[in-house]
Amino acid sequence: MKQLLLVMLSFLFAAQVSAACPQNISFGDIPFEKNSSYFDSRYAKQLQTLIKKTQADSGYLLLEFPLYKGETDKKIRDYNLWLANRRIERVKTFLTKADYNQPVVTKLLTASKEDTRTLSLHWCQQGESETTIASTVDPSRHQLK
């Protein structure tokens, strides 16, 4: 049983996971004030438009937030990471309260060359024929005796 668990865990960590967005539709950006996780009400209207246009579509929403890589103070880096996550959560909470039922993927870009406070909104369109293949290996080959 331990060996089977180890084999399964090795598959989980074998490759880096990244959100692929082949048909990226940009819905703009949401800027934040310095040291704040709240966004202006006009961006709530922008999110409402996004909800209306994507609610019945097939795909997922990608939220990207860049973190400036040039910060050298560890406490400030930790604070910026906390604040970035807080900003993302504010947008996700807004979407949840609006009964948005599409998948939402978040991505922190940790090597940004600019110090910005902007969350980017991308709709990742998926066609009817697109499928995800989890594994092409016969599961019986991984059974340990």
MOVENKA-V692184 format. One record per run of one state. SS is the DSSP state (a for helix, b for strand, c for the rest). FROM is the first residue (numbers start at 1). TO is the last residue. If there is no record, write none. Layout:
<<SS | FROM | TO> <SS | FROM | TO>>
This chain:
<<c | 1 | 1> <a | 2 | 12> <c | 13 | 22> <b | 23 | 31> <c | 32 | 40> <a | 41 | 54> <c | 55 | 58> <b | 59 | 68> <c | 69 | 73> <a | 74 | 97> <c | 98 | 102> <b | 103 | 112> <c | 113 | 117> <b | 118 | 125> <c | 126 | 138> <a | 139 | 142> <c | 143 | 145>>
